[in-house]
Amino acid sequence: MTTSEIATLAGYEQFAPWLLVEKRGNVHVVSINRPEALNAVTEEVHHAFATIWKVLDADTDVKAVVTTGVGKAFSAGGDMVMFGRLIEDEVARTFQIHEARTVFLEVINFPKPLVSAVNGPAVGLGCSIALLSDLLVMGENSYLADPHVAVGLTAGDGGAAMLPLLIGMMKAKEYVLLGDRITASIAEKLNLVTKVVPDDAVLDEALALGERFAALPPQALRSSKVALNMHLARAAQGVLEYALAEELTSFSTPEFKERVADFRARSKK
């Protein structure tokens, strides 16, 4: 699927070009649209993810949602140029942390079924969205990763809050503190993924699951999902508040500044 093949659905133009929304059958597909940068998250992408969920919930035509990325990645993580701006702008980074809280809470409290179609790397915010989804489809060569600690940031809005609940504390510490990749095969062993399929079948499989959701009685589906997510929301929220406050502090540390500067210098060579 390429950008030229996606037409943004009427009513969702405010999120374009960063997030493209289309309807395929009975499923609404939300695609991160920075394929030239492997869908790395900028301030605009981050803001779109903070604000789109209420619009999707209010849209009575939305029965199920699939999230994916245009091109070869779900999302390669935070954009390093953005990180450079946030280091220099205290107001902007405070707002970014505020919106990180909003994204997490909006997704975990989103009452309609959500399937993530992970096509390639799902890093940082991409990993968080995938972990917060109701069902997760991964391509055979895709992976999840939370590299916060490795780049000098507290693991604020993703792995620290969710992974212990999903795979147990010992494994969560391995993947959050060391930042190692959770490949599709590892995710399957950890019961972290719904289905692993060939890379070119990820979206089709996610759409099929979305269609199954869309055919279910909506009130029963909605209320059952909310009930199930109460387990996660109640356990994660206290962790989220602490971790995000510490992540804000991390932006001012010399270690984070050095890592961002080194990465940007290497990318220019």
Stockholm file with secondary structure:
# STOCKHOLM 1.0

chainA/1-269         MTTSEIATLAGYEQFAPWLLVEKRGNVHVVSINRPEALNAVTEEVHHAFATIWKVLDADTDVKAVVTTGVGKAFSAGGDMVMFGRLIEDEVARTFQIHEARTVFLEVINFPKPLVSAVNGPAVGLGCSIALLSDLLVMGENSYLADPHVAVGLTAGDGGAAMLPLLIGMMKAKEYVLLGDRITASIAEKLNLVTKVVPDDAVLDEALALGERFAALPPQALRSSKVALNMHLARAAQGVLEYALAEELTSFSTPEFKERVADFRARSKK
#=GR chainA/1-269 SS CCGGGCCCCTTCGGGTTTEEEEEETTEEEEEECCGGGTTCBCHHHHHHHHHHHHHHHHCTTCSCEEEEESSSCSBCCBCHHHHHHHHHCHHHHHHHHHHHHHHHHHHHTCCSCEEEEECSEEETHHHHHHHHSSEEEEETTCEEECCHHHHTCCCCSSHHHHHHHHHCHHHHHHHHHSCCCEEHHHHHHTTCCSEEECGGGHHHHHHHHHHHHHTSCHHHHHHHHHHHHHHHHHHHHHHHHHHHHHHHHHTTSHHHHHHHHHHHHHHTC
#=GC SS_cons         CCGGGCCCCTTCGGGTTTEEEEEETTEEEEEECCGGGTTCBCHHHHHHHHHHHHHHHHCTTCSCEEEEESSSCSBCCBCHHHHHHHHHCHHHHHHHHHHHHHHHHHHHTCCSCEEEEECSEEETHHHHHHHHSSEEEEETTCEEECCHHHHTCCCCSSHHHHHHHHHCHHHHHHHHHSCCCEEHHHHHHTTCCSEEECGGGHHHHHHHHHHHHHTSCHHHHHHHHHHHHHHHHHHHHHHHHHHHHHHHHHTTSHHHHHHHHHHHHHHTC
//
